[in-house]
Amino acid sequence: MLRKEALALGLIHYQGDKPCKAGHATLRLVGSGECVTCKKERTATYHRVNHERVRELKAAWKQRNLVKERLRQRLVARKRKQDPKKKAESLKRWRARNIPRRNAYSAWRRSAKLRAIPQWADAKAINSVYELSRQLTKTTGEAHHVDHIIPLVGVSVCGLHVEYNLQILTSFANLSKGNKLPY
């Protein structure tokens, strides 16, 4: 189908007769003629590079469109209730993509129970330590753990769950250290 025909029929996409410049033989957008795959890649790159700006724009849009946003949230909630398998699959994918975030949250929660997190703790810095640990495990093939230099529950002293009290160790070194002070 040609772009003119798709436009006349009021369609959003059409199948182009030639691959795009990148070699994709996928659907094209009727409005711009752009390859759908290229558009998705370009959008993903923009969001990755400008994630702060995108977050600000989304928050501003939600603030301006509170009624629309509440309706959207209700619709999403209804869809999730209708298809619990889809919700479970989505949660499984999120967990697989966010292992460092989950690990940081688990440690954060355990620490909060112990009242080891001061109000001035930098969550982003703590999360980055967990992310680095995950990357080291991935690149070296050897399991790495995030360890508290001064244990959260020590015999003589208790440490805090802050970025300055975290270090990355191999799993063997961390398990060997146990709940002991480094000195």
N, C-alpha and C positions, 0 to 999 in steps of 0.2 A: 504494500500500500504506500502511496506517495504522501508526502507531507500535506499537500493541498487537499487531498481526499480526506485525510484524517482531520484537518482543520474544518472542512465543510461538515463533517459528521459530528464535530464537537468533541473529539477524542483528545486525550492528554498525551498519549504515546502513539508512536507508529514504528513499524519495522523498516529500517532503512535498507536500501538495496546495496550499499557499499559499507565496509567497515569504517570506523572513525580513524583519525590520524594515529591513535594509539593501537589500532588493530582490533578493537572490540566490535563484535558483530551482534550487539545487543539493541534493545529498543532505544529510540531517540525521543526527545521532548518535542512536541509539536510547536510550542511557542518559540523556542530558540534553535531547534534542530540539533541541539547538543546530545551527545551520547549519555545515556542514563548512568552507565558505569563511571565514565569520566567525571560527571557531575557529582556523584557520590564521593569519589576519591578527592576531588577538589574541595568539597564541603568538609570532609573529614580532616583534611590537612589544615584548612582554615580554622576549624574548631580546636584542633590540637595546638596550633600556634597562638591563637587568640582566645584561649579558654577563659581568661578573666573577663575580657570584653563580652564574650558570648554569655557568660553567667550574669553579668550586669544587665545586658539587654533582655535576657529572659526574665529576670527579676522585675525589671521596669515594666515589661509587657504584662506580667502577671498582676502587678499593682494596678495598672491602668484597666485591666480586664478581669476584675475579680469575679464577676458573675460568670463569664465564659470559662474561667479557670475552675470554678466550683462545679460547673456542669461537666467539664471535661473529666475532673477527678471522679465524679459520680459515675460517669459512663465507664471509665477504666475500672472502677471498683465492681460495677455490675458485670463487666466482661470477665473479670477475675473470678467472681463467684460462679459464673456459668461454666467456666472451664478450669477446674482446679489442676488438671494435668499440665496445662500450658503454664500456669503460675509456678508449679513445681519445677518445670523445665527452665523457666526464666530465672528462678532463684538459683538453680544448680549452675547455670551459665554465669550468673553474677558472682557466685562463690568461687568458681574456677578462675575468673578474670581478676578477682580482688583478694587473692591469698594474703599478700602483705597487709592490706587494709584490715582483713579479718583477724590476722595474727596481732596486729597493733591494737585492735579493739579488744581482743581477748585479754591481752596483757594489761590494757588500760582498765578494763573492768575488774580484773583480779587486784590490780593495784589500788583501785578506788575502794574496794572492799577493805583493804588494809590501810586506807587513808594515807597512801604514799604519794598522791599526786597533788602538788601545790597548785594554787590558782594561776600562778605565773608560768606553769609548764607550757612549752611550745609543742602543740599537737602535731604541727607540720614537720618539725624537726624530728620528733619521735617516729612518725610514720616513715620519714625518709630513711631512718636507720633500718627499719624493718624491710623496706623496699630494697635497700642495698644488700641486706642479708639474703633476700630471695634471689637477687641477681647473681650474687657470688655462688650460691648453691647451683643455680642454673648454668653458669659458665664453667665452673670447676667440676661439677658433677659430685662434689662432696657436700654433705649436709652442713649448713651453718645455722647457728642459733644466735639470737640476740640475748646477751647476758647482762645482768645488773652487776656492775663492778663491786659495789657495796650492796650485799643482798637486802631485799626488801624486808625480810624477817631474819635478822641475824641474831647471834647469841648475845654479843656485847653492844651492837649498834644496828640501827635499821636505816637503809638507804631510801632514796626517793626514786620514783619513776619519772625521771627527767632525762633529756638527751645527754647531759654531761655524765650520767651514771650508767650509760649503755655502751656496750662494746660487742663487736661481732666476733664470735669464736666458732671453731669447728665444733660439731656436735660432740665429738670425743673429748675435746678440751673442756667444753662447757659441762658435760656430765661428770668429768673428772674433778672439776673445781667444786661442783656442788654448791652448798650454801655457806661457803667460806669466804673470808676476806682475802684479798690478793696478797697481803703482807702479813 
